[in-house]
Each structure stands twice: as C-alpha cells, then as structure tokens.
Amino acid sequence: MKFRTLKFLRRRKIAREKIKITEKAVQVLIIGLVLALILLAGCNYRMVPSETKIEYGTTETDAKNSKLQEKKFITQTWKWH
C-alpha cells in the first residue's frame, strides 16, 4: 500500500511539472506572437511612397527577330514618414 501511494505521488509530481513547463511555453509563445504583431504593425505605420518611376520604351531589333521588343518597368521606393 505504501509503495503504491509513493508511486502515485511521484506520478502526480511529474504531471504537475509537465503542466508547469507547458504553461510557461504557451505564455512565451503568446507573448512572442503579440510582440511580433506589434512590431509588424509599427513598421507599416506611416509608410508612404517616396518615388515612383515608370519606364517605357523599345529596344533595338535583333538580327534574328524583326520585331521591336517593348520594355515596361515600374519601380517604387518607400520611406517612413
């Protein structure tokens, strides 16, 4: 009887320790996710386009092709305001 009680108490102690470790891991995960969301929201705040360039043109013809090649580019730079 005494041996069973000690075995049972040991299992309960181990189970409590595992629960504590799991609770701490969940708390760390939640805090980390909240911090990540705050940082991501802060990076997006007051971000405005600085400069936009649109380039449109044609290139010279190749010897193989008799068609002109069109090139279109749009580049945009951003800055924090």
Phi and psi in degrees as GROMACS dihedral restraints (atoms count N, CA, C in turn):
[ dihedral_restraints ]
;  ai    aj    ak    al  type     phi  dphi    fc
    3     4     5     6     1   -64.8    20    10
    4     5     6     7     1   -40.0    20    10
    6     7     8     9     1   -63.7    20    10
    7     8     9    10     1   -41.1    20    10
    9    10    11    12     1   -64.3    20    10
   10    11    12    13     1   -40.4    20    10
   12    13    14    15     1   -64.8    20    10
   13    14    15    16     1   -43.2    20    10
   15    16    17    18     1   -64.7    20    10
   16    17    18    19     1   -40.2    20    10
   18    19    20    21     1   -64.0    20    10
   19    20    21    22     1   -43.0    20    10
   21    22    23    24     1   -63.9    20    10
   22    23    24    25     1   -44.1    20    10
   24    25    26    27     1   -64.7    20    10
   25    26    27    28     1   -37.4    20    10
   27    28    29    30     1   -64.9    20    10
   28    29    30    31     1   -42.0    20    10
   30    31    32    33     1   -64.4    20    10
   31    32    33    34     1   -39.7    20    10
   33    34    35    36     1   -64.1    20    10
   34    35    36    37     1   -40.1    20    10
   36    37    38    39     1   -64.4    20    10
   37    38    39    40     1   -44.2    20    10
   39    40    41    42     1   -63.6    20    10
   40    41    42    43     1   -40.8    20    10
   42    43    44    45     1   -64.1    20    10
   43    44    45    46     1   -41.4    20    10
   45    46    47    48     1   -63.4    20    10
   46    47    48    49     1   -40.4    20    10
   48    49    50    51     1   -63.6    20    10
   49    50    51    52     1   -41.3    20    10
   51    52    53    54     1   -64.9    20    10
   52    53    54    55     1   -38.9    20    10
   54    55    56    57     1   -65.0    20    10
   55    56    57    58     1   -41.4    20    10
   57    58    59    60     1   -62.2    20    10
   58    59    60    61     1   -43.6    20    10
   60    61    62    63     1   -63.3    20    10
   61    62    63    64     1   -42.7    20    10
   63    64    65    66     1   -64.6    20    10
   64    65    66    67     1   -42.1    20    10
   66    67    68    69     1   -62.7    20    10
   67    68    69    70     1   -41.4    20    10
   69    70    71    72     1   -65.1    20    10
   70    71    72    73     1   -40.7    20    10
   72    73    74    75     1   -63.6    20    10
   73    74    75    76     1   -41.1    20    10
   75    76    77    78     1   -65.7    20    10
   76    77    78    79     1   -40.6    20    10
   78    79    80    81     1   -62.9    20    10
   79    80    81    82     1   -44.1    20    10
   81    82    83    84     1   -63.3    20    10
   82    83    84    85     1   -41.0    20    10
   84    85    86    87     1   -63.2    20    10
   85    86    87    88     1   -45.0    20    10
   87    88    89    90     1   -64.7    20    10
   88    89    90    91     1   -45.1    20    10
   90    91    92    93     1   -62.7    20    10
   91    92    93    94     1   -41.4    20    10
   93    94    95    96     1   -63.1    20    10
   94    95    96    97     1   -42.5    20    10
   96    97    98    99     1   -65.8    20    10
   97    98    99   100     1   -40.0    20    10
   99   100   101   102     1   -63.7    20    10
  100   101   102   103     1   -43.9    20    10
  102   103   104   105     1   -63.5    20    10
  103   104   105   106     1   -40.2    20    10
  105   106   107   108     1   -63.3    20    10
  106   107   108   109     1   -41.8    20    10
  108   109   110   111     1   -65.4    20    10
  109   110   111   112     1   -40.3    20    10
  111   112   113   114     1   -63.9    20    10
  112   113   114   115     1   -43.4    20    10
  114   115   116   117     1   -65.9    20    10
  115   116   117   118     1   -40.6    20    10
  117   118   119   120     1   -66.5    20    10
  118   119   120   121     1   -39.4    20    10
  120   121   122   123     1   -67.3    20    10
  121   122   123   124     1   -35.7    20    10
  123   124   125   126     1   -68.8    20    10
  124   125   126   127     1   -33.7    20    10
  126   127   128   129     1   -70.9    20    10
  127   128   129   130     1   -32.4    20    10
  129   130   131   132     1   -81.1    20    10
  130   131   132   133     1   -18.4    20    10
  132   133   134   135     1   -69.2    20    10
  133   134   135   136     1   130.1    20    10
  135   136   137   138     1    58.9    20    10
  136   137   138   139     1    36.9    20    10
  138   139   140   141     1   -96.4    20    10
  139   140   141   142     1   121.9    20    10
  141   142   143   144     1  -126.7    20    10
  142   143   144   145     1   152.6    20    10
  144   145   146   147     1   -68.8    20    10
  145   146   147   148     1   134.6    20    10
  147   148   149   150     1   -91.8    20    10
  148   149   150   151     1   -46.8    20    10
  150   151   152   153     1  -151.4    20    10
  151   152   153   154     1   138.3    20    10
  153   154   155   156     1  -126.6    20    10
  154   155   156   157     1   126.7    20    10
  156   157   158   159     1  -118.7    20    10
  157   158   159   160     1   133.8    20    10
  159   160   161   162     1  -120.1    20    10
  160   161   162   163     1   120.1    20    10
  162   163   164   165     1  -115.4    20    10
  163   164   165   166     1   130.8    20    10
  165   166   167   168     1  -139.1    20    10
  166   167   168   169     1   130.6    20    10
  168   169   170   171     1  -172.8    20    10
  169   170   171   172     1  -180.0    20    10
  171   172   173   174     1  -122.7    20    10
  172   173   174   175     1   154.1    20    10
  174   175   176   177     1  -104.8    20    10
  175   176   177   178     1   169.0    20    10
  177   178   179   180     1   -69.1    20    10
  178   179   180   181     1   158.1    20    10
  180   181   182   183     1   -77.3    20    10
  181   182   183   184     1   146.2    20    10
  183   184   185   186     1   -85.2    20    10
  184   185   186   187     1   164.5    20    10
  186   187   188   189     1   -69.1    20    10
  187   188   189   190     1   -30.2    20    10
  189   190   191   192     1   -78.8    20    10
  190   191   192   193     1   -40.2    20    10
  192   193   194   195     1  -107.8    20    10
  193   194   195   196     1   141.3    20    10
  195   196   197   198     1   -97.2    20    10
  196   197   198   199     1     2.1    20    10
  198   199   200   201     1   -94.2    20    10
  199   200   201   202     1   149.2    20    10
  201   202   203   204     1   -80.8    20    10
  202   203   204   205     1   143.2    20    10
  204   205   206   207     1  -100.0    20    10
  205   206   207   208     1   128.8    20    10
  207   208   209   210     1   -93.3    20    10
  208   209   210   211     1   139.8    20    10
  210   211   212   213     1  -123.9    20    10
  211   212   213   214     1   132.8    20    10
  213   214   215   216     1  -129.9    20    10
  214   215   216   217     1   128.2    20    10
  216   217   218   219     1  -132.8    20    10
  217   218   219   220     1   139.9    20    10
  219   220   221   222     1  -129.0    20    10
  220   221   222   223     1   119.4    20    10
  222   223   224   225     1  -121.0    20    10
  223   224   225   226     1   143.3    20    10
  225   226   227   228     1  -140.0    20    10
  226   227   228   229     1   133.7    20    10
  228   229   230   231     1  -111.3    20    10
  229   230   231   232     1   151.1    20    10
  231   232   233   234     1  -121.3    20    10
  232   233   234   235     1   155.7    20    10
  234   235   236   237     1  -144.6    20    10
  235   236   237   238     1   155.9    20    10
  237   238   239   240     1   -89.2    20    10
  238   239   240   241     1   131.2    20    10
